Amino acid sequence: MKKYLFCILIILGQSLFSQESSLIFNKFNLSVFNPAYVGVNGSAINLNSRVQWLGVEDAPLTNYLIIHLHEKKNASLGFTIQNDRVFVENKSQITIDYSYKLKLSNNSYVSLGLKAGGRFFNVNFNKIPRIFNDSNQSISSPGNYFSPILGAGISYISKKGFLGVSAPGLLNSIGLNQNQDWELTNRDYTYLHVSGGVYLNLSDKFSVNPSLIYRSIPRQPDLFNSIVEMDYKNRFSLGSVYTNNSTMAFFFKLKSKKGFHIGYGYEFSSASDMQAIKNSTHELMLRVDLKSKKKSEVNKDSEIDNNIETQENE
């Protein structure tokens, strides 16, 4: 029984300390980690679903709904709804994101961002299969908790690339209840998120867009995501992702002339460790660009996506 309980706590502990998911389609989800990216890709509605370790019961499942509204007077407003479910844990968070542009030149600007919202967390130990029917206080549910979210970020955007630094959670809050059998030290930690990328034109139709994502969370190894994307005429792209936690991914994305984006990513473990989970991860992305009523903004596409086209036309 003690061995069984120990395994449960190990799995749960890994879940509790994983504050944010690692995403394949980072470029369309950067505002989740850095509010200064709100509006950089234009106004849009974005859906992202990540199914991790397919075939493993109660494996991580993450869903995002991201809405970026039209820019007004250099300011952009966004909303993010996120839900993470894994094993006995269910976490939902809702945030409002705000960014303001400070123009540096015709081709570059700095964006300042703020994030505010709340995280709702539930751990239901009643879902754990019991060996005995009698209730065991040692594995009783620690309950629910709510923690506020406050974050800030800054980004630099130009036609040649982008760079951003943020602290998505500035408030260190402790959640979950404790009882006479144990003391829980679960905490929402402040962490650092750095992202950057460049645009390299190979011809008038093809470009290569490498980028790097770095994340540092206390009590966890630093995470690096290196992404290389090959783009054709800003309509079709193929890419790969490599992380330092022994995973690799490949993805493709299609974009229609009417502003519909659809993407699929496949991630797998490259670890040689026999104890590593080898099951694959699948990620789907759907984005719909919102058109402004103003004629001057009707054909406005993503600023990051169109940086390459701008360079080609010069």
Summary of the structure (lengths in Angstrom):
residues: 314
radius of gyration: 21.0
end to end distance: 69.8
largest distance: 74.4
contacts: 962
relative contact order: 0.16
helix: 13%
strand: 49%
